[in-house]
């Protein structure tokens, strides 16, 4: 079912008054008029939103968190990895981020603002730098007839510029990793289309790492006379942070000729004591510039300079270093002639070069991935710009090749095509770091292959580097594993080497033990930071020292995180199935056996089923559970099944027989304890809420299907029971919640009202919904799956104004939680399920087949 694509588009575009459609703008994607205002204004979930009953139940946790928060913010002067008192307010402004993977990111909003910065690894700065703009100048017969900043803003500064472009004549269109902004110039019979291109290309591990983006301006002149057109790009040396005024920054013009192509521009050197970098704005033809201007006051001199003749003075010397309290900016302009009733184009690039990084503790120095090709000296910005401007067309060819089969699939609705590609923004804008493996690094945890461990430097990590992304921009933990379980589909399908590298990092940490005692906020007890033979929750906080100190999360004891071990095993076989990397499977096999032995300790009555106590698991850590549960129990049985499959692949017959016996006993116990005739109960406690309908109850079966299992010898859950459970979830959690138009609520009572027994049970988790939809599609419930996922997309992208900041969760009314979250990348699990439809060929991405 389609919740009416045309109606939704009409709402977002209702204030657009022009008939211009732009130059080369695709049909599919997320489109919005620059004058649009979202009617729905939501607030972030904060401590005050906890219900009275939950507050009473968790009062001790609240006190412990408050003490910890005070020490962190007031004593240590650091930002908490989760701040329950200062959640980010919703700004309905963001667009597609700029740049490749892991080199830092800059987000340009849908109104054209440069407004979200992540140059220091994992640490976000939300500031709109108003002087960062594009300006157009039209000249006819040697006279300027029109000059306009292409921004709807009317700021109190830079008042010598012509602000206040009418947003009703422009729209933004995003199909990540590209975006288009179409500006019709009122009264001029001219239309500008700015195409934003970033090198985010599946199966490309070189160009996809580059910290650069290109802006292509297509100029359509529909007059009966020619025009001379100049586009000016202005950029402040900095990111709007207070250190922009620290002094000592300078700008420098450059010119680079290589391979018969010349590129010119301005370097903006931002030499901070920690993580210094250089910004670079550049173009490759008819370039004129202003090396330095002050972005304060009216700035009328720069405006007049451009208006006089469509050119800038272009001084040859560097600017002097700024004094403390000063800021400096640069301008670059490109001119072209556009004949009557014709078209021309100009191009700009934006690059940033921060080759070496340290994290918050100022420990080890890391080299970003792109330095493999551009060096670590901090002088790569001209070469990066040159490469971008001379190769972006090849990037676009690769992007088209990747996206075309999906965009041309008439069986897929338009909203899905937009969601599938645009949710990939988080691969770049998730605080992402991609670094080279240091020569002295040992990821194995000190246990070698002959002792059941890993090589010190596995080939895939050595060749492709280390990769990490945040749980969310507000939940500042790298590679949070229970969430990556869902998001990992995007990586394994599009950048499988990064997915495998991440797995090696996690596997190496399993055998590690950190005996440092730390207070667990949930129970108030002290326990080791990291317990041996269990998967860590995360690999660390970017404000500390990731990869060195894991488990930034301190809500629970690591020994209690049962589902993390299971999710490791499930991903190991899923990854092997999709990549057919035999060495990876051999390396991971002893680690899988280790973590499964840890899990078997929880099969206390020998029925082949592990038990839970206290809270459900790490994913649903606010939802109480007693005894075997549908979620963890299902993950356990799926893991046991995959152990059987891996044992067969590796010819370990004794291991196969052992886990086959466990599986048969566990299946019987699972059905007996949890099946109620329609669906699997939430848990087996017999409590009044134990028969709640959990939307994610079939997660284990989902991974089996995604891994080519779930039938014949490797059937764990009877098909008729899975279909019945999914139908119950669809009828209750989806259709009985908010008119069936907001996705699936986590927990629903059989009588059709949300389970409100915990903070999380009456939330919708977007990434879980996409996984649920994938499960439905695997079982042939394509219409139900699409409808379920569509509700989330419509709510987030079209009603709540959360484009390019999809949250972890929202409630039916008023509240959302954790903007810009990792888990919604699970939408790629839907695409994998669609690939597996009968008579549907596998999709080829970048000459790499996604196994179906």
C-alpha positions in Angstrom: 0.0 0.0 0.0 1.3 3.5 -0.9 0.3 6.3 1.4 -0.1 8.4 -1.7 3.2 9.6 -3.0 1.6 12.5 -4.9 -0.2 13.8 -1.8 3.0 13.8 0.2 5.0 15.5 -2.5 2.3 18.1 -2.9 2.5 18.9 0.8 6.3 19.4 0.8 6.1 21.3 -2.5 2.9 23.2 -1.9 4.6 26.6 -1.6 6.6 26.3 -4.8 5.2 28.8 -7.3 7.5 28.2 -10.3 7.0 25.7 -13.0 10.7 25.1 -13.5 11.9 21.5 -12.9 15.6 22.1 -13.0 18.4 20.6 -15.1 18.8 16.9 -14.9 17.0 16.5 -11.6 15.8 12.9 -11.2 12.2 11.8 -10.5 12.9 9.8 -7.4 14.2 11.2 -4.1 13.1 13.6 -1.3 11.9 16.9 -2.6 11.0 20.0 -0.6 10.3 23.7 -1.4 12.7 26.1 0.3 9.8 28.0 1.7 8.2 24.9 3.4 7.5 25.0 7.1 6.8 21.8 8.9 3.7 22.0 11.0 4.7 19.2 13.4 7.2 20.4 16.1 8.4 17.6 18.3 10.5 17.7 21.4 13.4 15.4 22.5 12.8 12.8 25.1 14.4 13.9 28.4 14.5 12.8 32.0 11.3 14.7 32.7 9.4 12.6 30.2 9.8 9.4 32.2 6.4 8.3 33.5 5.8 8.4 37.3 5.7 4.6 37.6 9.0 4.2 35.7 10.5 7.1 37.7 9.6 5.4 40.9 10.9 2.1 39.7 14.2 3.6 38.5 14.7 6.3 41.1 18.1 4.9 42.2 19.2 4.8 38.6 18.2 8.4 38.2 20.2 9.5 41.3 23.3 7.6 40.1 23.0 9.0 36.6 22.7 12.6 38.0 25.8 12.2 40.1 27.7 10.8 37.2 26.4 13.5 34.8 27.5 16.2 37.3 31.0 14.8 37.7 31.4 14.4 33.9 30.1 17.9 33.0 31.2 20.0 36.0 34.4 18.3 37.2 35.8 16.6 34.1 34.5 19.4 31.8 33.5 16.8 29.2 30.3 16.0 27.3 28.5 12.9 28.6 28.3 10.1 26.0 24.5 10.3 26.5 23.1 13.6 27.9 19.6 13.1 29.3 19.4 16.8 30.4 20.6 18.5 27.3 19.3 16.6 24.3 19.6 18.2 20.9 16.6 20.3 20.0 15.0 19.5 16.7 16.2 21.7 13.8 14.2 20.8 10.7 17.0 22.0 8.3 19.4 19.2 7.4 20.2 17.9 3.9 22.7 15.5 2.4 26.2 15.6 4.0 29.3 16.4 2.0 32.3 14.2 1.6 33.3 10.6 1.5 33.5 8.0 4.3 35.6 8.5 7.4 37.4 11.8 6.6 35.0 14.0 8.5 31.7 15.4 7.3 30.1 18.8 6.6 26.3 18.9 6.2 24.6 21.3 3.9 21.0 21.9 4.8 18.1 21.8 2.4 18.0 25.6 2.3 21.7 25.7 1.4 23.2 26.4 4.8 26.4 24.8 6.0 25.1 23.8 9.3 26.5 20.6 10.8 30.2 19.9 11.2 32.1 16.8 12.2 35.7 17.5 11.5 37.1 16.4 14.8 36.4 12.7 14.8 33.0 11.8 16.3 32.4 15.2 17.9 29.6 17.3 16.4 29.3 21.0 16.1 25.8 22.3 15.1 26.4 25.8 13.8 25.1 27.5 10.7 28.0 29.6 9.3 26.0 32.4 7.6 28.9 33.7 5.4 29.2 30.3 3.7 27.1 31.0 0.7 26.7 30.9 -3.1 25.9 34.1 -4.8 24.8 34.7 -8.5 25.7 37.7 -10.6 24.0 38.2 -14.0 25.4 40.7 -16.5 24.1 41.9 -19.9 26.0 44.2 -22.2 28.7 44.9 -19.6 26.2 45.9 -16.9 25.2 43.9 -13.8 21.4 43.4 -13.9 20.9 41.0 -11.0 23.0 39.9 -8.0 21.6 37.8 -5.2 22.8 35.6 -2.3 21.1 32.3 -2.9 19.8 32.1 0.6 16.4 32.7 2.1 18.0 34.1 5.3 18.1 37.7 6.4 20.9 37.8 8.9 21.9 40.7 11.1 25.4 40.6 9.7 26.8 41.0 6.2 24.1 43.5 5.5 25.9 44.9 2.5 24.8 41.7 0.6 21.5 41.2 -1.0 19.8 38.6 1.2 16.2 37.2 1.3 16.0 35.1 -1.8 12.3 34.1 -2.1 12.2 30.4 -1.2 8.9 29.9 -3.1 11.0 29.9 -6.3 13.3 27.1 -5.3 13.3 23.5 -4.2 15.7 20.9 -2.9 15.9 17.3 -4.1 18.0 14.6 -2.5 18.9 11.2 -3.7 22.0 10.4 -1.7 24.9 10.7 -2.3 23.8 13.5 -4.6 21.4 16.4 -4.1 20.0 19.2 -6.3 18.8 22.7 -5.5 16.8 24.4 -8.2 16.6 28.2 -8.1 14.4 30.1 -10.5 15.5 33.7 -10.5 12.3 35.8 -10.4 12.0 38.2 -13.3 15.2 37.0 -15.0 14.0 34.0 -17.0 17.1 32.1 -15.7 17.1 28.9 -13.7 20.1 27.6 -11.8 20.5 24.0 -10.7 23.2 23.2 -8.1 24.1 19.6 -8.1 26.0 18.4 -5.1 28.1 15.2 -5.6 30.0 13.3 -3.0 32.2 10.2 -3.7 30.2 7.6 -1.8 30.4 4.6 -4.1 29.8 0.9 -3.2 32.8 -1.4 -3.4 35.1 1.6 -3.9 37.6 1.8 -1.1 39.7 4.7 -2.5 37.5 7.5 -3.8 34.9 6.7 -1.2 37.4 7.8 1.5 38.1 11.2 0.1 37.0 14.3 2.1 35.7 16.3 -0.8 32.5 17.2 -2.6 31.7 18.9 -5.9 29.1 21.5 -6.7 28.0 21.6 -10.4 26.0 24.7 -11.4 23.9 24.3 -14.5 22.7 27.6 -15.8 19.6 27.8 -18.1 19.1 31.1 -20.0 15.7 31.2 -21.5 16.0 34.8 -22.7 16.4 35.8 -26.3 19.8 37.4 -25.4 23.1 36.2 -24.0 24.1 36.6 -20.4 27.4 36.6 -18.6 27.0 34.7 -15.3 29.2 34.6 -12.3 28.8 32.3 -9.3 30.6 33.2 -6.2 31.4 30.7 -3.4 32.3 32.2 0.0 33.7 30.2 2.9 34.8 31.1 6.4 38.1 29.7 7.8 36.6 27.4 10.4 33.2 25.9 11.3 31.6 28.5 13.4 33.2 27.1 16.6 34.6 29.5 19.2 38.2 28.5 18.2 37.6 30.2 14.9 38.6 33.4 16.7 41.7 31.9 18.4 44.1 33.7 15.9 46.9 32.4 13.8 44.7 31.3 10.8 45.5 32.4 7.2 44.3 31.9 3.7 46.4 31.3 0.6 45.7 31.2 -3.1 46.9 28.2 -5.2 47.1 27.0 -8.7 47.8 23.4 -9.7 48.3 22.0 -13.2 48.4 18.2 -13.6 47.6 15.9 -16.5 46.7 18.8 -18.8 44.1 20.1 -16.3 44.5 23.2 -14.1 42.7 24.0 -10.9 42.8 27.1 -8.8 41.4 28.2 -5.6 42.0 29.3 -2.0 43.4 27.3 0.9 42.0 28.2 4.4 44.6 27.0 6.9 43.1 26.2 10.3 46.1 25.3 12.4 44.6 24.4 15.7 46.8 22.7 18.4 44.8 19.5 18.1 43.7 18.1 14.8 44.7 21.0 12.5 43.1 21.1 9.1 42.9 23.0 5.8 39.7 23.8 4.0 39.9 24.4 0.2 37.5 25.9 -2.2 38.5 25.5 -5.9 37.4 25.5 -9.5 39.0 24.7 -12.8 38.2 27.4 -15.3 38.1 31.2 -15.4 38.7 31.3 -11.7 38.8 34.6 -9.8 39.2 35.0 -6.1 39.4 37.1 -3.0 42.0 35.6 -0.7 40.7 37.1 2.5 37.8 39.2 3.8 36.3 39.7 7.2 32.9 38.0 7.6 31.9 40.7 10.0 30.1 44.0 9.5 28.5 44.8 6.1 31.2 43.3 3.9 30.0 45.6 1.2 33.4 45.8 -0.4 33.3 42.2 -1.6 29.8 42.6 -2.8 30.7 45.7 -4.8 33.8 44.1 -6.2 31.7 41.3 -7.7 28.9 43.7 -8.9 31.3 46.0 -10.7 32.4 43.6 -13.4 31.4 40.1 -12.2 35.0 39.5 -11.1 37.1 39.6 -7.9 40.5 41.3 -7.4 42.4 38.0 -7.2 45.5 39.1 -5.1 48.4 36.7 -5.4 49.7 36.8 -1.8 48.6 34.9 1.3 46.7 36.7 4.0 48.4 37.6 7.2 47.6 35.3 10.2 44.5 36.4 12.1 44.7 38.1 15.4 42.9 36.7 18.4 39.2 37.6 18.2 39.4 37.9 14.4 37.8 35.6 11.7 38.8 35.4 8.1 36.9 34.1 5.0 37.7 33.6 1.3 35.7 34.0 -1.9 36.0 32.2 -5.2 34.1 33.1 -8.4 33.7 31.5 -11.7 32.2 33.2 -14.8 30.8 31.9 -18.0 28.8 33.2 -21.0 25.4 31.6 -21.6 24.0 32.2 -25.1 20.4 33.0 -25.7 18.0 30.1 -25.0 20.9 27.9 -24.1 22.8 26.3 -21.2 26.2 26.4 -19.6 27.8 25.1 -16.4 30.5 25.9 -13.8 32.0 23.7 -11.1 33.4 24.2 -7.6 34.9 21.8 -5.1 35.1 21.9 -1.4 37.8 19.8 0.3 39.2 19.5 3.8 42.5 17.9 4.8 42.8 16.7 8.4 45.2 13.8 7.7 46.1 12.9 11.3 43.6 12.7 14.2 43.6 12.1 17.9 40.6 11.4 20.0 39.5 13.1 23.2 42.2 11.5 25.5 44.9 12.8 23.1 46.5 9.3 23.0 47.5 7.5 19.9 47.6 9.4 16.6 45.7 7.9 13.7 46.1 8.4 10.0 42.8 8.7 8.0 42.2 6.2 5.2 42.6 8.8 2.4 46.2 9.4 3.5 47.2 6.1 1.9 46.8 8.0 -1.4 47.5 11.6 -0.5 50.0 11.5 2.3 50.0 12.8 5.9 51.7 16.1 5.6 48.6 18.2 5.5 49.3 19.6 2.1 46.8 17.4 0.1 44.0 19.9 -0.4 45.0 21.1 -3.8 45.5 17.5 -5.1 42.2 16.4 -3.6 40.4 19.4 -5.3 42.1 18.6 -8.6 41.1 15.0 -8.4 37.5 15.8 -7.5 37.0 18.3 -10.3 38.5 16.0 -12.9 36.9 12.7 -11.7 33.5 13.6 -10.4 31.8 12.6 -13.7 33.2 9.1 -13.2 31.8 9.0 -9.7 28.4 9.9 -11.1 28.7 7.1 -13.7 29.3 4.6 -10.9 26.5 6.1 -8.8 24.1 5.8 -11.8 25.2 2.2 -12.4 24.5 1.3 -8.8 21.2 3.1 -8.4 19.7 2.5 -11.8 18.3 -1.1 -11.3 16.5 0.0 -8.2 15.2 3.3 -9.6 14.0 1.6 -12.7 12.2 -1.2 -10.9 8.5 -0.3 -11.4 7.4 -2.7 -8.6 9.1 -0.5 -6.0 7.3 2.6 -4.7 8.9 6.1 -4.9 9.0 6.6 -1.1 11.1 3.4 -0.8 13.6 4.5 -3.4 14.1 7.7 -1.5 14.4 6.0 1.8 16.8 3.4 0.7 19.4 5.8 -0.7 18.9 8.8 1.6 19.2 6.7 4.8 22.7 5.9 3.7 23.7 9.4 4.8 24.6 7.9 8.2 27.5 5.9 6.7 29.3 9.3 6.2 27.5 11.5 8.8 27.6 9.0 11.7 30.7 10.5 13.3 32.4 8.1 11.0 36.2 7.4 11.1 38.1 5.2 8.7 41.8 5.0 9.6 44.9 3.1 8.6 45.9 0.2 10.9 49.1 1.4 12.7 52.2 -0.8 12.0 52.5 -1.8 15.6 48.8 -2.5 16.2 47.6 -5.9 17.4 43.9 -6.4 17.1 43.9 -10.0 18.4 43.8 -9.2 22.1 47.0 -11.2 22.5 45.6 -14.6 21.6 47.0 -16.1 18.4 45.3 -18.4 15.9 47.0 -21.5 17.3 45.4 -20.7 20.7 42.0 -20.0 19.3 42.5 -16.3 18.5 43.2 -14.1 15.6 46.2 -12.9 13.6 47.7 -9.7 15.0 46.9 -7.9 11.7 44.4 -9.7 9.6 44.7 -9.0 5.9 41.3 -7.4 5.5 42.1 -4.9 8.3 45.6 -4.3 7.1 44.4 -3.7 3.5 41.2 -1.8 4.1 41.8 -0.1 7.5 39.7 0.3 10.6 36.2 1.6 10.5 33.9 3.0 13.2 30.6 4.8 13.3 28.6 6.2 16.2 25.5 4.6 17.6 24.1 8.1 17.1 25.1 11.7 17.0 23.6 12.0 20.5 24.6 8.5 21.7 28.3 8.9 21.4 29.7 5.3 21.3 31.5 3.8 18.4 30.3 0.5 16.8 27.6 -0.1 19.4 27.2 -3.7 18.6 23.6 -4.5 19.3 22.6 -1.6 17.0 25.2 -2.4 14.4 23.5 -5.8 14.2 20.6 -4.0 12.4 22.6 -1.4 10.5 25.3 -3.8 9.3 23.2 -4.8 6.2 24.2 -1.5 4.6 27.9 -2.2 5.1 27.9 -5.9 4.2 26.0 -5.2 1.0 27.8 -2.1 -0.2 31.2 -2.0 1.5 31.7 -5.6 2.7 35.4 -5.1 3.5 34.5 -2.5 6.1 32.0 -4.8 7.6 34.5 -7.6 7.9 37.1 -5.2 9.3 34.7 -4.1 12.0 34.0 -7.8 12.8 37.7 -8.5 13.3 37.9 -5.6 15.7 35.0 -6.9 17.7 36.3 -10.5 17.6 39.7 -9.4 18.9 38.1 -7.6 21.8 36.2 -10.8 22.9 39.2 -12.4 24.6 40.3 -9.1 26.3 39.7 -8.5 29.9 39.7 -5.0 31.6 39.5 -5.6 35.3 39.1 -1.9 36.1 36.1 -1.6 38.4 33.4 0.7 37.2 30.0 1.6 38.7 27.1 0.2 36.7 24.3 2.8 36.8 21.5 0.3 36.5 22.2 -1.8 39.6 24.7 0.5 41.5 27.3 -2.3 41.7 30.9 -2.3 40.6 32.1 -4.7 38.0 35.0 -5.0 35.4 34.8 -2.7 32.4 35.2 -5.7 30.1 34.6 -9.3 30.9 36.6 -12.0 29.0 34.8 -14.1 26.4 32.0 -11.7 25.8 31.4 -9.2 22.9 31.8 -5.6 24.0 28.9 -3.2 23.9 31.0 -0.7 21.9 34.6 0.1 21.1 34.7 3.4 22.9 33.8 7.1 23.1 35.5 9.5 20.6 35.9 11.9 23.5 38.1 9.2 25.2 40.2 6.6 23.3 38.3 4.2 21.0 39.8 0.8 20.2 41.9 1.2 23.4 39.2 1.6 26.0 36.0 -0.2 24.9 32.5 -0.2 26.6 31.8 3.5 27.0 28.3 2.4 27.9 28.0 1.9 31.6 24.3 1.2 32.2 24.8 -2.6 32.7 27.5 -5.1 33.6 29.1 -6.4 30.4 28.6 -9.9 31.6 24.8 -9.4 31.3 24.8 -8.6 27.6 23.7 -12.0 26.4 22.4 -10.9 23.0 25.7 -9.4 21.9 27.4 -12.7 21.7 24.5 -14.1 19.7 24.5 -11.2 17.3 28.2 -11.8 16.7 27.6 -15.4 15.7 24.6 -14.4 13.5 26.6 -11.8 11.7 29.6 -14.0 11.1 27.6 -16.5 9.1 25.5 -13.9 7.4 28.7 -12.1 6.3 30.3 -15.4 5.1 27.1 -16.2 3.1 27.1 -12.9 1.4 30.8 -12.6 0.7 31.9 -16.3 0.5 35.1 -15.2 2.3 36.5 -18.6 3.6 39.4 -17.1 5.4 37.1 -14.9 7.4 34.9 -17.8 8.4 37.9 -19.8 9.5 39.3 -16.9 11.5 35.9 -16.3 13.2 35.1 -19.9 14.0 37.0 -20.3 17.2 35.7 -16.9 18.5 32.1 -18.1 17.7 32.8 -21.3 19.7 34.1 -19.2 22.6 31.1 -16.9 22.9 28.7 -19.7 22.5 30.3 -21.5 25.4 29.7 -18.4 27.4 26.0 -18.4 26.4 25.5 -22.1 27.2 26.1 -21.2 30.9 22.7 -19.7 30.8 21.0 -22.9 29.8 20.5 -23.8 33.4 17.9 -26.5 33.1 19.5 -28.2 30.1 16.5 -27.7 27.8 18.6 -26.1 25.0 17.2 -22.6 25.7 19.1 -19.8 27.5 17.3 -17.8 30.2 17.2 -14.1 30.8 16.8 -12.3 34.1 16.4 -8.6 34.9 16.2 -6.9 31.5 15.5 -8.3 28.1 18.9 -7.8 26.6 21.2 -5.0 25.5 18.9 -3.8 22.7 15.7 -3.5 24.8 17.5 -2.7 28.0 14.6 -0.9 29.6 12.1 -3.7 29.2 12.0 -6.3 32.0 12.0 -9.9 31.2 12.0 -13.2 33.2 13.0 -16.6 31.8 13.3 -17.4 28.1 12.0 -14.6 25.8 10.9 -14.4 22.2 13.6 -12.0 21.3 16.7 -13.5 23.0 15.4 -17.0 22.7 14.9 -16.6 19.0 18.3 -15.1 18.6 19.8 -18.0 20.5 18.1 -20.7 18.4 19.1 -18.9 15.2 22.7 -18.8 16.5 22.7 -22.5 17.3 21.4 -23.2 13.9 24.2 -21.2 12.3 26.7 -23.0 14.4 25.4 -26.2 12.9 25.7 -24.7 9.4 29.3 -23.4 10.0 30.4 -26.7 11.5 29.2 -28.4 8.3 31.0 -25.9 6.1 34.2 -26.4 8.1 33.8 -30.2 8.4 33.6 -30.1 12.2 31.2 -33.0 12.6 31.4 -33.4 16.4 30.6 -29.7 16.8 27.7 -30.1 14.4 26.2 -33.0 16.4 26.6 -31.1 19.6 24.7 -28.1 18.4 22.2 -30.1 16.5 21.2 -31.8 19.8 21.0 -28.4 21.5 18.9 -27.0 18.6 16.3 -29.9 18.7 15.9 -29.5 22.5 15.8 -25.7 22.3 13.2 -25.7 19.5 10.8 -27.8 21.6 11.3 -25.7 24.7 10.9 -22.5 22.8 7.5 -23.6 21.4 6.3 -25.0 24.7 7.2 -21.9 26.7 6.4 -19.1 24.3 4.0 -20.0 21.5 0.4 -19.0 22.4 -1.3 -20.1 19.2 -1.0 -16.8 17.4 2.5 -15.4 18.2 5.4 -15.8 20.5 4.8 -14.3 24.0 7.2 -11.5 25.1 8.6 -13.8 27.8 7.7 -17.0 29.7 7.3 -15.5 33.1 3.5 -15.7 33.2 3.3 -12.1 34.4 0.4 -10.0 33.4 2.4 -8.4 30.6 4.3 -11.5 29.4 1.9 -12.0 26.5 2.6 -8.6 25.0 3.2 -8.6 21.3 6.7 -7.6 20.5 7.3 -6.2 17.1 10.8 -7.7 16.9 10.0 -11.2 18.1 11.1 -12.8 14.8 14.6 -11.2 14.7 16.3 -14.6 14.8 14.3 -15.9 11.9 15.1 -12.7 10.0 18.8 -13.4 10.1 18.3 -17.0 9.1 16.4 -15.9 6.0 19.0 -13.2 5.2 21.6 -15.9 5.4 19.9 -18.4 3.1 18.7 -20.6 6.0 15.3 -21.2 7.6 14.2 -24.2 5.6 14.6 -28.0 5.5 17.5 -29.1 7.8 18.0 -25.5 8.9 14.5 -24.7 9.7 14.2 -23.4 13.3 10.8 -21.8 13.4 7.9 -23.4 11.6 6.8 -21.2 8.6 3.2 -21.2 9.6 4.0 -19.9 13.1 6.3 -17.2 11.7 3.6 -16.1 9.3 1.0 -16.1 12.1 3.3 -14.1 14.4 4.1 -11.6 11.6 0.3 -11.2 10.9 -0.3 -10.6 14.6 2.4 -7.9 14.6 1.0 -6.3 11.5 -2.6 -6.3 12.7 -1.7 -5.1 16.2 1.6 -3.2 16.3 1.2 -1.6 12.9 -2.5 -1.3 12.0 -3.9 -0.8 15.5 -1.3 1.9 16.2 -1.9 5.5 15.0 -4.1 4.4 12.2 -1.5 2.2 10.7 0.6 5.2 9.4 3.6 5.4 11.8 5.2 2.0 11.5 5.2 -0.7 14.3 5.2 0.2 18.0 7.6 -2.0 19.9 5.1 -3.5 22.3 1.3 -3.9 21.9 -1.1 -5.6 24.2 -3.4 -8.3 22.7 -6.4 -6.1 23.2 -4.9 -3.4 20.9 -3.4 -0.8 23.1 0.4 0.0 23.4 2.3 -1.7 26.2 3.4 1.2 28.4 5.2 -0.8 31.0 8.6 0.7 30.1 10.1 3.8 28.5 10.8 1.8 25.3 7.8 -0.4 24.9 5.5 2.3 23.5 8.1 3.7 21.1 8.6 3.1 17.4 12.2 2.2 16.5 12.7 3.1 12.9 15.6 0.6 12.4 13.6 -2.2 14.0 10.7 -1.5 11.7 12.8 -1.7 8.6 14.1 -5.1 9.9 10.6 -6.2 10.6 9.6 -5.2 7.1 12.5 -7.2 5.7 11.3 -10.3 7.6 7.8 -9.9 6.2 9.2 -9.6 2.7 11.2 -12.8 3.2 8.0 -14.5 4.0 6.2 -13.2 0.9 4.2 -10.6 2.9 5.5 -7.8 0.6 2.5 -5.5 0.8 2.5 -5.7 4.6 6.2 -5.2 4.8 6.2 -2.1 2.5 3.2 -0.6 4.4 4.9 -1.1 7.7 8.2 0.6 6.6 6.4 3.3 4.7 4.7 4.6 7.9 8.2 5.3 9.4 9.5 7.1 6.3 6.4 9.3 5.9 6.4 10.2 9.6 10.1 11.0 9.8 10.9 12.6 6.4 7.6 14.2 5.6 5.7 15.1 8.7 8.3 15.5 11.5 11.0 17.2 9.5 13.8 14.8 10.4 15.4 14.3 7.0 19.0 13.3 7.3 18.7 12.9 11.1 16.4 9.9 11.4 16.0 9.2 15.1 16.2 6.0 17.0 12.7 6.3 18.3 9.5 8.3 18.4 6.2 8.0 20.3 2.8 8.4 18.8 2.7 12.0 19.8 5.1 14.8 20.8 8.4 13.0 21.6 11.4 11.6 19.7 14.6 10.2 21.0 18.2 10.3 19.8 18.4 12.1 16.4 20.7 10.9 13.6 20.9 7.2 14.7 22.7 4.2 13.2 19.9 1.6 13.2 17.8 2.9 10.3 20.6 1.7 7.9 18.7 -1.6 8.3 16.6 -0.5 5.4 19.2 -2.3 3.3 17.9 -5.6 4.8 14.7 -4.9 3.0 16.6 -4.6 -0.3 18.3 -7.9 0.4 14.9 -9.5 1.0 13.6 -8.0 -2.2 16.6 -9.4 -4.1 15.6 -12.8 -2.8 12.2 -12.7 -4.3 11.5 -15.7 -6.7 12.7 -15.1 -10.2 14.4 -11.9 -9.2 18.0 -11.6 -10.3 20.7 -10.5 -7.9 21.7 -6.8 -8.2 25.2 -6.0 -9.3 26.8 -3.1 -7.5 30.2 -1.9 -8.7 31.0 -5.3 -10.3 30.2 -7.0 -7.0 27.3 -9.3 -6.8 25.1 -9.3 -3.7 24.4 -12.9 -3.2 20.7 -13.8 -3.3 
